[in-house]
Amino acid sequence: MINYIGYSNFKKIKTVVKLFDLDSKLGELFNQVNPVEPSEWLLQTLEKARVFPLMNEKTKAERIVSPILLEITHIHRDKITFFLGENIDIDSSRDLAGPCDFFFALQTPKPYWWC
């Protein structure tokens, strides 16, 4: 039986950099960002979330982060796909696998992903 290292084990970037022998450098992640007005749906969703206590990370993710990421997905639906809670096997030599909270793929959605 393989014991997987879950993504939640990596709370500090220092740990990830050391374990995976990564290098880092400063730079601009987004060269130019054009402001976008939030939709009425997003504003209402965040307003409804505001009245509930945000007691833990899961609650914050479901009530705040997920709606924002869904809004981004809707705006860029012809360019990206949004995944939620999918298993990702990154490095079989280090047994890093498991569910990832959120991630985007830089490709258009495929019809079979929604089935």
Buried (B, 14 or more C-beta within 10 A) or exposed (E): EEEBBEBEEBEEEEEBEEBEEEEEEEEEEEEEEEEEEBBEEBEEBBEEBEEEEBEEEEEEBBBBEBBBBBBBBEEBEEEBBBBBEEEEEEEEEEEBBBEBBBEBBEEEBEEEEEE
